[in-house]
Amino acid sequence: AAQHLPKVPLVVRHGEGGADTRLRIEMALTPGEQERGLMRRADLGQGEGMLFPMVPPRIPSFWMKDTPLPLDLVFIR
């Protein structure tokens, strides 16, 4: 079954007076949640996503097996 984690609001503030971007994200906090990620998900709404905190920092590697959605990856330092 697909993993669905609780959604939390996230606001991305753009400099120079740009309009904020408001998102609703799922936080994949545990190693197991991060391993499952968005596998088998067919329902990701506009402005929704998943955040994978890298604590401690590490070089990430992503492969979203069995995910029929087009995905964008954004790396935040």
All heavy atoms as a GROMACS GRO file, in nm:
protein
  603
    1ALA      N    1   0.084  -0.120   0.000
    1ALA     CA    2   0.000   0.000   0.000
    1ALA      C    3   0.088   0.125   0.000
    1ALA      O    4   0.198   0.124   0.053
    1ALA     CB    5  -0.091   0.001   0.122
    2ALA      N    6   0.036   0.230  -0.056
    2ALA     CA    7   0.109   0.358  -0.061
    2ALA      C    8   0.113   0.422   0.077
    2ALA      O    9   0.022   0.406   0.158
    2ALA     CB   10   0.044   0.452  -0.161
    3GLN      N   11   0.218   0.493   0.103
    3GLN     CA   12   0.237   0.565   0.229
    3GLN      C   13   0.174   0.704   0.219
    3GLN      O   14   0.196   0.776   0.122
    3GLN     CB   15   0.388   0.576   0.256
    3GLN     CG   16   0.426   0.670   0.366
    3GLN     CD   17   0.575   0.664   0.393
    3GLN    OE1   18   0.613   0.609   0.494
    3GLN    NE2   19   0.659   0.717   0.306
    4HIS      N   20   0.093   0.739   0.317
    4HIS     CA   21   0.035   0.873   0.328
    4HIS      C   22   0.067   0.926   0.466
    4HIS      O   23   0.018   0.873   0.566
    4HIS     CB   24  -0.116   0.871   0.306
    4HIS     CG   25  -0.157   0.836   0.167
    4HIS    ND1   26  -0.179   0.932   0.071
    4HIS    CD2   27  -0.176   0.718   0.106
    4HIS    CE1   28  -0.212   0.873  -0.043
    4HIS    NE2   29  -0.210   0.743  -0.024
    5LEU      N   30   0.150   1.027   0.475
    5LEU     CA   31   0.190   1.086   0.602
    5LEU      C   32   0.108   1.213   0.625
    5LEU      O   33   0.057   1.273   0.529
    5LEU     CB   34   0.339   1.118   0.600
    5LEU     CG   35   0.431   0.997   0.577
    5LEU    CD1   36   0.574   1.043   0.556
    5LEU    CD2   37   0.422   0.900   0.693
    6PRO      N   38   0.095   1.259   0.750
    6PRO     CA   39   0.023   1.384   0.776
    6PRO      C   40   0.085   1.500   0.700
    6PRO      O   41   0.208   1.510   0.689
    6PRO     CB   42   0.037   1.404   0.927
    6PRO     CG   43   0.068   1.268   0.982
    6PRO     CD   44   0.145   1.197   0.874
    7LYS      N   45   0.000   1.587   0.648
    7LYS     CA   46   0.047   1.704   0.572
    7LYS      C   47   0.065   1.824   0.665
    7LYS      O   48  -0.015   1.845   0.756
    7LYS     CB   49  -0.052   1.739   0.462
    7LYS     CG   50  -0.056   1.635   0.351
    7LYS     CD   51  -0.150   1.678   0.239
    7LYS     CE   52  -0.148   1.577   0.126
    7LYS     NZ   53  -0.217   1.455   0.156
    8VAL      N   54   0.172   1.899   0.640
    8VAL     CA   55   0.199   2.021   0.715
    8VAL      C   56   0.218   2.135   0.616
    8VAL      O   57   0.263   2.113   0.503
    8VAL     CB   58   0.323   2.007   0.806
    8VAL    CG1   59   0.301   1.902   0.913
    8VAL    CG2   60   0.447   1.976   0.726
    9PRO      N   61   0.182   2.257   0.656
    9PRO     CA   62   0.201   2.370   0.563
    9PRO      C   63   0.348   2.410   0.553
    9PRO      O   64   0.423   2.401   0.650
    9PRO     CB   65   0.118   2.482   0.626
    9PRO     CG   66   0.108   2.447   0.770
    9PRO     CD   67   0.116   2.297   0.779
   10LEU      N   68   0.388   2.454   0.435
   10LEU     CA   69   0.522   2.504   0.410
   10LEU      C   70   0.510   2.628   0.323
   10LEU      O   71   0.441   2.625   0.221
   10LEU     CB   72   0.608   2.399   0.339
   10LEU     CG   73   0.747   2.445   0.296
   10LEU    CD1   74   0.838   2.462   0.418
   10LEU    CD2   75   0.809   2.347   0.199
   11VAL      N   76   0.571   2.737   0.365
   11VAL     CA   77   0.569   2.860   0.288
   11VAL      C   78   0.710   2.889   0.238
   11VAL      O   79   0.804   2.894   0.317
   11VAL     CB   80   0.517   2.980   0.373
   11VAL    CG1   81   0.520   3.108   0.293
   11VAL    CG2   82   0.377   2.952   0.425
   12VAL      N   83   0.723   2.905   0.107
   12VAL     CA   84   0.850   2.942   0.046
   12VAL      C   85   0.844   3.091   0.018
   12VAL      O   86   0.759   3.136  -0.058
   12VAL     CB   87   0.876   2.863  -0.084
   12VAL    CG1   88   1.006   2.905  -0.148
   12VAL    CG2   89   0.873   2.714  -0.057
   13ARG      N   90   0.932   3.166   0.082
   13ARG     CA   91   0.934   3.311   0.064
   13ARG      C   92   1.036   3.347  -0.042
   13ARG      O   93   1.150   3.304  -0.037
   13ARG     CB   94   0.967   3.380   0.194
   13ARG     CG   95   0.868   3.346   0.304
   13ARG     CD   96   0.861   3.453   0.409
   13ARG     NE   97   0.776   3.413   0.519
   13ARG     CZ   98   0.644   3.427   0.520
   13ARG    NH1   99   0.583   3.477   0.416
   13ARG    NH2  100   0.574   3.390   0.625
   14HIS      N  101   0.990   3.425  -0.140
   14HIS     CA  102   1.076   3.467  -0.250
   14HIS      C  103   1.120   3.610  -0.225
   14HIS      O  104   1.041   3.694  -0.186
   14HIS     CB  105   1.001   3.457  -0.384
   14HIS     CG  106   0.947   3.320  -0.409
   14HIS    ND1  107   1.023   3.216  -0.455
   14HIS    CD2  108   0.822   3.268  -0.391
   14HIS    CE1  109   0.949   3.109  -0.467
   14HIS    NE2  110   0.828   3.136  -0.428
   15GLY      N  111   1.246   3.637  -0.248
   15GLY     CA  112   1.299   3.771  -0.225
   15GLY      C  113   1.249   3.870  -0.329
   15GLY      O  114   1.179   3.835  -0.424
   16GLU      N  115   1.284   3.994  -0.308
   16GLU     CA  116   1.252   4.101  -0.405
   16GLU      C  117   1.102   4.120  -0.426
   16GLU      O  118   1.059   4.153  -0.536
   16GLU     CB  119   1.321   4.074  -0.539
   16GLU     CG  120   1.468   4.045  -0.531
   16GLU     CD  121   1.554   4.169  -0.513
   16GLU    OE1  122   1.513   4.276  -0.560
   16GLU    OE2  123   1.660   4.157  -0.450
   17GLY      N  124   1.022   4.092  -0.324
   17GLY     CA  125   0.878   4.119  -0.333
   17GLY      C  126   0.798   4.017  -0.409
   17GLY      O  127   0.681   4.038  -0.439
   18GLY      N  128   0.856   3.903  -0.442
   18GLY     CA  129   0.781   3.798  -0.511
   18GLY      C  130   0.677   3.737  -0.419
   18GLY      O  131   0.690   3.737  -0.298
   19ALA      N  132   0.571   3.686  -0.479
   19ALA     CA  133   0.463   3.625  -0.401
   19ALA      C  134   0.511   3.495  -0.337
   19ALA      O  135   0.588   3.419  -0.396
   19ALA     CB  136   0.343   3.598  -0.491
   20ASP      N  137   0.467   3.470  -0.213
   20ASP     CA  138   0.500   3.346  -0.144
   20ASP      C  139   0.439   3.227  -0.218
   20ASP      O  140   0.334   3.239  -0.282
   20ASP     CB  141   0.444   3.346  -0.002
   20ASP     CG  142   0.512   3.447   0.089
   20ASP    OD1  143   0.618   3.502   0.050
   20ASP    OD2  144   0.459   3.469   0.200
   21THR      N  145   0.505   3.112  -0.206
   21THR     CA  146   0.450   2.986  -0.257
   21THR      C  147   0.408   2.904  -0.137
   21THR      O  148   0.487   2.880  -0.047
   21THR     CB  149   0.554   2.909  -0.340
   21THR    OG1  150   0.595   2.990  -0.450
   21THR    CG2  151   0.497   2.778  -0.392
   22ARG      N  152   0.282   2.865  -0.135
   22ARG     CA  153   0.228   2.787  -0.023
   22ARG      C  154   0.210   2.643  -0.066
   22ARG      O  155   0.145   2.616  -0.166
   22ARG     CB  156   0.097   2.846   0.025
   22ARG     CG  157   0.116   2.988   0.078
   22ARG     CD  158  -0.013   3.049   0.132
   22ARG     NE  159   0.012   3.185   0.177
   22ARG     CZ  160   0.068   3.218   0.293
   22ARG    NH1  161   0.105   3.124   0.376
   22ARG    NH2  162   0.088   3.345   0.325
   23LEU      N  163   0.271   2.553   0.012
   23LEU     CA  164   0.266   2.411  -0.018
   23LEU      C  165   0.212   2.334   0.101
   23LEU      O  166   0.210   2.385   0.213
   23LEU     CB  167   0.407   2.359  -0.050
   23LEU     CG  168   0.484   2.432  -0.160
   23LEU    CD1  169   0.629   2.386  -0.162
   23LEU    CD2  170   0.418   2.411  -0.294
   24ARG      N  171   0.169   2.212   0.077
   24ARG     CA  172   0.132   2.119   0.184
   24ARG      C  173   0.217   1.996   0.162
   24ARG      O  174   0.207   1.931   0.058
   24ARG     CB  175  -0.017   2.086   0.180
   24ARG     CG  176  -0.100   2.211   0.214
   24ARG     CD  177  -0.246   2.189   0.237
   24ARG     NE  178  -0.286   2.071   0.311
   24ARG     CZ  179  -0.286   2.057   0.444
   24ARG    NH1  180  -0.244   2.154   0.519
   24ARG    NH2  181  -0.328   1.946   0.500
   25ILE      N  182   0.302   1.968   0.258
   25ILE     CA  183   0.399   1.861   0.240
   25ILE      C  184   0.385   1.753   0.347
   25ILE      O  185   0.332   1.776   0.455
   25ILE     CB  186   0.544   1.914   0.242
   25ILE    CG1  187   0.574   1.982   0.375
   25ILE    CG2  188   0.568   2.010   0.125
   25ILE    CD1  189   0.720   1.994   0.403
   26GLU      N  190   0.432   1.636   0.313
   26GLU     CA  191   0.444   1.526   0.407
   26GLU      C  192   0.591   1.516   0.447
   26GLU      O  193   0.679   1.531   0.362
   26GLU     CB  194   0.398   1.395   0.342
   26GLU     CG  195   0.253   1.401   0.297
   26GLU     CD  196   0.210   1.278   0.222
   26GLU    OE1  197   0.251   1.165   0.260
   26GLU    OE2  198   0.135   1.292   0.124
   27MET      N  199   0.617   1.496   0.574
   27MET     CA  200   0.754   1.489   0.624
   27MET      C  201   0.793   1.342   0.642
   27MET      O  202   0.738   1.273   0.728
   27MET     CB  203   0.765   1.560   0.759
   27MET     CG  204   0.734   1.708   0.755
   27MET     SD  205   0.868   1.804   0.690
   27MET     CE  206   0.988   1.785   0.818
   28ALA      N  207   0.887   1.296   0.561
   28ALA     CA  208   0.940   1.160   0.575
   28ALA      C  209   1.059   1.169   0.671
   28ALA      O  210   1.170   1.203   0.630
   28ALA     CB  211   0.981   1.106   0.439
   29LEU      N  212   1.036   1.141   0.798
   29LEU     CA  213   1.136   1.163   0.902
   29LEU      C  214   1.221   1.040   0.931
   29LEU      O  215   1.341   1.052   0.954
   29LEU     CB  216   1.069   1.212   1.030
   29LEU     CG  217   0.993   1.344   1.019
   29LEU    CD1  218   0.919   1.374   1.149
   29LEU    CD2  219   1.088   1.457   0.985
   30THR      N  220   1.161   0.923   0.935
   30THR     CA  221   1.233   0.804   0.973
   30THR      C  222   1.299   0.739   0.851
   30THR      O  223   1.257   0.764   0.737
   30THR     CB  224   1.140   0.701   1.039
   30THR    OG1  225   1.050   0.650   0.939
   30THR    CG2  226   1.061   0.762   1.155
   31PRO      N  227   1.401   0.657   0.873
   31PRO     CA  228   1.461   0.587   0.758
   31PRO      C  229   1.358   0.505   0.679
   31PRO      O  230   1.362   0.503   0.556
   31PRO     CB  231   1.567   0.497   0.823
   31PRO     CG  232   1.605   0.570   0.948
   31PRO     CD  233   1.476   0.633   0.997
   32GLY      N  234   1.265   0.442   0.747
   32GLY     CA  235   1.161   0.365   0.678
   32GLY      C  236   1.070   0.452   0.594
   32GLY      O  237   1.034   0.416   0.482
   33GLU      N  238   1.028   0.567   0.650
   33GLU     CA  239   0.944   0.660   0.574
   33GLU      C  240   1.019   0.712   0.452
   33GLU      O  241   0.962   0.725   0.344
   33GLU     CB  242   0.898   0.775   0.662
   33GLU     CG  243   0.799   0.736   0.770
   33GLU     CD  244   0.773   0.846   0.871
   33GLU    OE1  245   0.845   0.948   0.873
   33GLU    OE2  246   0.678   0.829   0.949
   34GLN      N  247   1.147   0.741   0.469
   34GLN     CA  248   1.227   0.793   0.358
   34GLN      C  249   1.248   0.685   0.253
   34GLN      O  250   1.247   0.713   0.134
   34GLN     CB  251   1.359   0.850   0.408
   34GLN     CG  252   1.339   0.977   0.487
   34GLN     CD  253   1.468   1.043   0.530
   34GLN    OE1  254   1.577   0.999   0.498
   34GLN    NE2  255   1.455   1.152   0.605
   35GLU      N  256   1.263   0.562   0.294
   35GLU     CA  257   1.282   0.452   0.198
   35GLU      C  258   1.156   0.431   0.115
   35GLU      O  259   1.163   0.409  -0.006
   35GLU     CB  260   1.317   0.324   0.273
   35GLU     CG  261   1.345   0.207   0.180
   35GLU     CD  262   1.387   0.082   0.256
   35GLU    OE1  263   1.452   0.094   0.360
   35GLU    OE2  264   1.352  -0.027   0.208
   36ARG      N  265   1.039   0.439   0.177
   36ARG     CA  266   0.912   0.420   0.104
   36ARG      C  267   0.876   0.543   0.023
   36ARG      O  268   0.820   0.531  -0.086
   36ARG     CB  269   0.800   0.386   0.202
   36ARG     CG  270   0.816   0.247   0.259
   36ARG     CD  271   0.702   0.208   0.346
   36ARG     NE  272   0.579   0.198   0.267
   36ARG     CZ  273   0.460   0.195   0.321
   36ARG    NH1  274   0.445   0.201   0.451
   36ARG    NH2  275   0.354   0.185   0.245
   37GLY      N  276   0.905   0.662   0.076
   37GLY     CA  277   0.878   0.786   0.003
   37GLY      C  278   0.741   0.790  -0.062
   37GLY      O  279   0.640   0.769   0.003
   38LEU      N  280   0.738   0.813  -0.192
   38LEU     CA  281   0.612   0.823  -0.267
   38LEU      C  282   0.585   0.698  -0.351
   38LEU      O  283   0.506   0.702  -0.446
   38LEU     CB  284   0.617   0.947  -0.358
   38LEU     CG  285   0.622   1.081  -0.283
   38LEU    CD1  286   0.656   1.194  -0.378
   38LEU    CD2  287   0.491   1.108  -0.212
   39MET      N  288   0.647   0.586  -0.315
   39MET     CA  289   0.625   0.462  -0.389
   39MET      C  290   0.476   0.429  -0.395
   39MET      O  291   0.404   0.445  -0.297
   39MET     CB  292   0.700   0.345  -0.324
   39MET     CG  293   0.848   0.348  -0.347
   39MET     SD  294   0.942   0.221  -0.256
   39MET     CE  295   0.846   0.075  -0.279
   40ARG      N  296   0.433   0.388  -0.513
   40ARG     CA  297   0.294   0.344  -0.537
   40ARG      C  298   0.191   0.455  -0.520
   40ARG      O  299   0.072   0.427  -0.511
   40ARG     CB  300   0.259   0.225  -0.450
   40ARG     CG  301   0.346   0.106  -0.475
   40ARG     CD  302   0.299  -0.016  -0.395
   40ARG     NE  303   0.399  -0.119  -0.400
   40ARG     CZ  304   0.495  -0.136  -0.310
   40ARG    NH1  305   0.502  -0.056  -0.207
   40ARG    NH2  306   0.582  -0.231  -0.322
   41ARG      N  307   0.234   0.581  -0.514
   41ARG     CA  308   0.140   0.692  -0.502
   41ARG      C  309   0.089   0.732  -0.639
   41ARG      O  310   0.166   0.753  -0.731
   41ARG     CB  311   0.207   0.812  -0.437
   41ARG     CG  312   0.231   0.801  -0.290
   41ARG     CD  313   0.105   0.818  -0.207
   41ARG     NE  314   0.058   0.952  -0.205
   41ARG     CZ  315   0.095   1.044  -0.117
   41ARG    NH1  316   0.182   1.016  -0.023
   41ARG    NH2  317   0.045   1.165  -0.125
   42ALA      N  318  -0.041   0.744  -0.651
   42ALA     CA  319  -0.104   0.789  -0.775
   42ALA      C  320  -0.182   0.918  -0.751
   42ALA      O  321  -0.250   0.966  -0.840
   42ALA     CB  322  -0.196   0.680  -0.830
   43ASP      N  323  -0.173   0.973  -0.630
   43ASP     CA  324  -0.253   1.089  -0.592
   43ASP      C  325  -0.168   1.194  -0.521
   43ASP      O  326  -0.154   1.189  -0.401
   43ASP     CB  327  -0.368   1.046  -0.502
   43ASP     CG  328  -0.321   0.984  -0.371
   43ASP    OD1  329  -0.210   0.928  -0.370
   43ASP    OD2  330  -0.392   0.995  -0.271
   44LEU      N  331  -0.112   1.283  -0.595
   44LEU     CA  332  -0.038   1.393  -0.536
   44LEU      C  333  -0.096   1.520  -0.594
   44LEU      O  334  -0.085   1.544  -0.714
   44LEU     CB  335   0.111   1.379  -0.568
   44LEU     CG  336   0.208   1.464  -0.488
   44LEU    CD1  337   0.199   1.430  -0.339
   44LEU    CD2  338   0.350   1.441  -0.535
   45GLY      N  339  -0.162   1.599  -0.511
   45GLY     CA  340  -0.232   1.718  -0.558
   45GLY      C  341  -0.139   1.834  -0.589
   45GLY      O  342  -0.021   1.834  -0.552
   46GLN      N  343  -0.194   1.934  -0.654
   46GLN     CA  344  -0.121   2.057  -0.684
   46GLN      C  345  -0.071   2.120  -0.554
   46GLN      O  346  -0.146   2.132  -0.457
   46GLN     CB  347  -0.213   2.156  -0.757
   46GLN     CG  348  -0.148   2.284  -0.799
   46GLN     CD  349  -0.053   2.264  -0.916
   46GLN    OE1  350  -0.065   2.169  -0.991
   46GLN    NE2  351   0.041   2.353  -0.931
   47GLY      N  352   0.057   2.153  -0.548
   47GLY     CA  353   0.113   2.216  -0.429
   47GLY      C  354   0.142   2.119  -0.316
   47GLY      O  355   0.167   2.160  -0.204
   48GLU      N  356   0.138   1.989  -0.344
   48GLU     CA  357   0.169   1.889  -0.242
   48GLU      C  358   0.302   1.823  -0.274
   48GLU      O  359   0.346   1.820  -0.389
   48GLU     CB  360   0.059   1.783  -0.235
   48GLU     CG  361  -0.073   1.837  -0.186
   48GLU     CD  362  -0.179   1.730  -0.175
   48GLU    OE1  363  -0.165   1.622  -0.234
   48GLU    OE2  364  -0.278   1.756  -0.106
   49GLY      N  365   0.366   1.770  -0.171
   49GLY     CA  366   0.493   1.702  -0.192
   49GLY      C  367   0.540   1.634  -0.066
   49GLY      O  368   0.466   1.621   0.031
   50MET      N  369   0.665   1.591  -0.068
   50MET     CA  370   0.723   1.523   0.046
   50MET      C  371   0.863   1.579   0.070
   50MET      O  372   0.939   1.601  -0.024
   50MET     CB  373   0.729   1.372   0.020
   50MET     CG  374   0.778   1.291   0.138
   50MET     SD  375   0.764   1.112   0.111
   50MET     CE  376   0.590   1.087   0.145
   51LEU      N  377   0.894   1.601   0.196
   51LEU     CA  378   1.025   1.652   0.235
   51LEU      C  379   1.102   1.540   0.304
   51LEU      O  380   1.047   1.468   0.388
   51LEU     CB  381   1.008   1.771   0.329
   51LEU     CG  382   1.133   1.847   0.370
   51LEU    CD1  383   1.196   1.913   0.249
   51LEU    CD2  384   1.098   1.953   0.474
   52PHE      N  385   1.229   1.525   0.265
   52PHE     CA  386   1.316   1.422   0.320
   52PHE      C  387   1.431   1.491   0.394
   52PHE      O  388   1.537   1.515   0.335
   52PHE     CB  389   1.374   1.336   0.207
   52PHE     CG  390   1.272   1.258   0.130
   52PHE    CD1  391   1.195   1.320   0.033
   52PHE    CD2  392   1.254   1.124   0.153
   52PHE    CE1  393   1.102   1.249  -0.041
   52PHE    CE2  394   1.161   1.051   0.080
   52PHE     CZ  395   1.085   1.114  -0.017
   53PRO      N  396   1.415   1.524   0.523
   53PRO     CA  397   1.525   1.588   0.596
   53PRO      C  398   1.645   1.493   0.603
   53PRO      O  399   1.631   1.376   0.634
   53PRO     CB  400   1.468   1.612   0.736
   53PRO     CG  401   1.319   1.607   0.719
   53PRO     CD  402   1.296   1.511   0.606
   54MET      N  403   1.761   1.545   0.571
   54MET     CA  404   1.885   1.466   0.572
   54MET      C  405   1.965   1.502   0.697
   54MET      O  406   2.050   1.590   0.696
   54MET     CB  407   1.969   1.494   0.446
   54MET     CG  408   1.900   1.464   0.317
   54MET     SD  409   1.887   1.286   0.296
   54MET     CE  410   1.774   1.279   0.158
   55VAL      N  411   1.933   1.433   0.808
   55VAL     CA  412   1.998   1.459   0.935
   55VAL      C  413   2.061   1.328   0.983
   55VAL      O  414   1.988   1.232   1.010
   55VAL     CB  415   1.898   1.510   1.040
   55VAL    CG1  416   1.966   1.538   1.173
   55VAL    CG2  417   1.824   1.632   0.989
   56PRO      N  418   2.192   1.320   0.989
   56PRO     CA  419   2.290   1.423   0.954
   56PRO      C  420   2.297   1.439   0.802
   56PRO      O  421   2.252   1.352   0.727
   56PRO     CB  422   2.422   1.367   1.009
   56PRO     CG  423   2.404   1.219   1.007
   56PRO     CD  424   2.256   1.195   1.033
   57PRO      N  425   2.355   1.550   0.756
   57PRO     CA  426   2.365   1.573   0.611
   57PRO      C  427   2.439   1.457   0.543
   57PRO      O  428   2.533   1.401   0.597
   57PRO     CB  429   2.446   1.702   0.600
   57PRO     CG  430   2.427   1.770   0.731
   57PRO     CD  431   2.413   1.660   0.832
   58ARG      N  432   2.389   1.420   0.424
   58ARG     CA  433   2.452   1.314   0.347
   58ARG      C  434   2.422   1.336   0.199
   58ARG      O  435   2.336   1.418   0.164
   58ARG     CB  436   2.402   1.177   0.391
   58ARG     CG  437   2.252   1.158   0.374
   58ARG     CD  438   2.206   1.027   0.439
   58ARG     NE  439   2.067   0.999   0.418
   58ARG     CZ  440   1.967   1.045   0.492
   58ARG    NH1  441   1.993   1.123   0.595
   58ARG    NH2  442   1.843   1.013   0.466
   59ILE      N  443   2.493   1.267   0.114
   59ILE     CA  444   2.466   1.277  -0.029
   59ILE      C  445   2.343   1.192  -0.058
   59ILE      O  446   2.343   1.070  -0.033
   59ILE     CB  447   2.587   1.228  -0.110
   59ILE    CG1  448   2.706   1.321  -0.086
   59ILE    CG2  449   2.552   1.223  -0.259
   59ILE    CD1  450   2.835   1.273  -0.147
   60PRO      N  451   2.234   1.253  -0.106
   60PRO     CA  452   2.110   1.178  -0.126
   60PRO      C  453   2.112   1.097  -0.256
   60PRO      O  454   2.181   1.131  -0.352
   60PRO     CB  455   2.004   1.287  -0.132
   60PRO     CG  456   2.077   1.405  -0.185
   60PRO     CD  457   2.217   1.395  -0.133
   61SER      N  458   2.033   0.993  -0.254
   61SER     CA  459   2.010   0.911  -0.372
   61SER      C  460   1.862   0.877  -0.374
   61SER      O  461   1.808   0.828  -0.274
   61SER     CB  462   2.095   0.784  -0.364
   61SER     OG  463   2.065   0.700  -0.471
   62PHE      N  464   1.794   0.907  -0.484
   62PHE     CA  465   1.650   0.885  -0.493
   62PHE      C  466   1.615   0.795  -0.610
   62PHE      O  467   1.669   0.810  -0.720
   62PHE     CB  468   1.575   1.018  -0.511
   62PHE     CG  469   1.577   1.104  -0.388
   62PHE    CD1  470   1.674   1.200  -0.372
   62PHE    CD2  471   1.481   1.090  -0.290
   62PHE    CE1  472   1.677   1.281  -0.260
   62PHE    CE2  473   1.484   1.169  -0.176
   62PHE     CZ  474   1.582   1.265  -0.162
   63TRP      N  475   1.525   0.703  -0.585
   63TRP     CA  476   1.464   0.621  -0.689
   63TRP      C  477   1.324   0.592  -0.640
   63TRP      O  478   1.305   0.520  -0.543
   63TRP     CB  479   1.542   0.492  -0.711
   63TRP     CG  480   1.477   0.399  -0.809
   63TRP    CD1  481   1.420   0.432  -0.929
   63TRP    CD2  482   1.462   0.257  -0.797
   63TRP    NE1  483   1.371   0.321  -0.991
   63TRP    CE2  484   1.397   0.211  -0.911
   63TRP    CE3  485   1.498   0.165  -0.700
   63TRP    CZ2  486   1.366   0.078  -0.933
   63TRP    CZ3  487   1.467   0.032  -0.722
   63TRP    CH2  488   1.403  -0.011  -0.837
   64MET      N  489   1.224   0.652  -0.702
   64MET     CA  490   1.086   0.634  -0.660
   64MET      C  491   1.023   0.520  -0.739
   64MET      O  492   0.954   0.540  -0.839
   64MET     CB  493   1.006   0.763  -0.678
   64MET     CG  494   1.049   0.873  -0.586
   64MET     SD  495   1.015   0.831  -0.415
   64MET     CE  496   1.096   0.966  -0.333
   65LYS      N  497   1.053   0.399  -0.695
   65LYS     CA  498   1.001   0.279  -0.760
   65LYS      C  499   0.848   0.278  -0.759
   65LYS      O  500   0.786   0.316  -0.661
   65LYS     CB  501   1.054   0.156  -0.687
   65LYS     CG  502   1.006   0.027  -0.745
   65LYS     CD  503   1.056  -0.091  -0.668
   65LYS     CE  504   0.994  -0.214  -0.729
   65LYS     NZ  505   1.044  -0.336  -0.678
   66ASP      N  506   0.791   0.234  -0.870
   66ASP     CA  507   0.645   0.218  -0.881
   66ASP      C  508   0.570   0.347  -0.851
   66ASP      O  509   0.465   0.345  -0.787
   66ASP     CB  510   0.595   0.106  -0.790
   66ASP     CG  511   0.651  -0.030  -0.828
   66ASP    OD1  512   0.671  -0.053  -0.949
   66ASP    OD2  513   0.675  -0.112  -0.738
   67THR      N  514   0.624   0.459  -0.892
   67THR     CA  515   0.557   0.589  -0.874
   67THR      C  516   0.521   0.642  -1.012
   67THR      O  517   0.607   0.688  -1.085
   67THR     CB  518   0.649   0.688  -0.800
   67THR    OG1  519   0.688   0.630  -0.677
   67THR    CG2  520   0.576   0.819  -0.771
   68PRO      N  521   0.390   0.634  -1.048
   68PRO     CA  522   0.349   0.676  -1.182
   68PRO      C  523   0.329   0.826  -1.198
   68PRO      O  524   0.266   0.869  -1.293
   68PRO     CB  525   0.217   0.600  -1.201
   68PRO     CG  526   0.160   0.592  -1.063
   68PRO     CD  527   0.281   0.576  -0.972
   69LEU      N  528   0.379   0.904  -1.106
   69LEU     CA  529   0.362   1.050  -1.110
   69LEU      C  530   0.487   1.116  -1.165
   69LEU      O  531   0.598   1.073  -1.136
   69LEU     CB  532   0.340   1.104  -0.968
   69LEU     CG  533   0.224   1.050  -0.887
   69LEU    CD1  534   0.234   1.097  -0.744
   69LEU    CD2  535   0.094   1.094  -0.949
   70PRO      N  536   0.470   1.226  -1.238
   70PRO     CA  537   0.588   1.305  -1.272
   70PRO      C  538   0.634   1.380  -1.146
   70PRO      O  539   0.552   1.440  -1.075
   70PRO     CB  540   0.538   1.402  -1.380
   70PRO     CG  541   0.391   1.411  -1.358
   70PRO     CD  542   0.348   1.281  -1.297
   71LEU      N  543   0.761   1.374  -1.115
   71LEU     CA  544   0.813   1.433  -0.992
   71LEU      C  545   0.922   1.534  -1.024
   71LEU      O  546   0.997   1.518  -1.118
   71LEU     CB  547   0.872   1.325  -0.902
   71LEU     CG  548   0.775   1.217  -0.853
   71LEU    CD1  549   0.854   1.109  -0.778
   71LEU    CD2  550   0.668   1.275  -0.765
   72ASP      N  551   0.930   1.637  -0.941
   72ASP     CA  552   1.040   1.732  -0.943
   72ASP      C  553   1.115   1.715  -0.812
   72ASP      O  554   1.054   1.702  -0.706
   72ASP     CB  555   0.990   1.876  -0.951
   72ASP     CG  556   0.923   1.909  -1.083
   72ASP    OD1  557   0.975   1.865  -1.187
   72ASP    OD2  558   0.820   1.977  -1.081
   73LEU      N  559   1.247   1.718  -0.818
   73LEU     CA  560   1.328   1.712  -0.697
   73LEU      C  561   1.393   1.848  -0.675
   73LEU      O  562   1.446   1.908  -0.769
   73LEU     CB  563   1.439   1.607  -0.710
   73LEU     CG  564   1.395   1.462  -0.722
   73LEU    CD1  565   1.516   1.372  -0.742
   73LEU    CD2  566   1.319   1.419  -0.600
   74VAL      N  567   1.385   1.896  -0.552
   74VAL     CA  568   1.445   2.023  -0.514
   74VAL      C  569   1.536   1.996  -0.394
   74VAL      O  570   1.492   1.936  -0.296
   74VAL     CB  571   1.336   2.127  -0.475
   74VAL    CG1  572   1.400   2.256  -0.430
   74VAL    CG2  573   1.240   2.149  -0.591
   75PHE      N  574   1.660   2.038  -0.405
   75PHE     CA  575   1.755   2.019  -0.296
   75PHE      C  576   1.773   2.152  -0.223
   75PHE      O  577   1.804   2.253  -0.286
   75PHE     CB  578   1.889   1.968  -0.351
   75PHE     CG  579   1.875   1.830  -0.412
   75PHE    CD1  580   1.847   1.816  -0.547
   75PHE    CD2  581   1.889   1.718  -0.334
   75PHE    CE1  582   1.834   1.690  -0.603
   75PHE    CE2  583   1.876   1.591  -0.389
   75PHE     CZ  584   1.847   1.578  -0.524
   76ILE      N  585   1.754   2.151  -0.092
   76ILE     CA  586   1.762   2.271  -0.009
   76ILE      C  587   1.877   2.253   0.088
   76ILE      O  588   1.884   2.151   0.158
   76ILE     CB  589   1.630   2.293   0.069
   76ILE    CG1  590   1.512   2.300  -0.028
   76ILE    CG2  591   1.640   2.419   0.154
   76ILE    CD1  592   1.378   2.291   0.040
   77ARG      N  593   1.963   2.351   0.094
   77ARG     CA  594   2.075   2.343   0.188
   77ARG      C  595   2.048   2.429   0.306
   77ARG      O  596   1.990   2.532   0.303
   77ARG     CB  597   2.203   2.387   0.120
   77ARG     CG  598   2.322   2.364   0.206
   77ARG     CD  599   2.446   2.381   0.127
   77ARG     NE  600   2.482   2.524   0.131
   77ARG     CZ  601   2.606   2.565   0.130
   77ARG    NH1  602   2.702   2.480   0.120
   77ARG    NH2  603   2.634   2.690   0.134
   0.00000   0.00000   0.00000
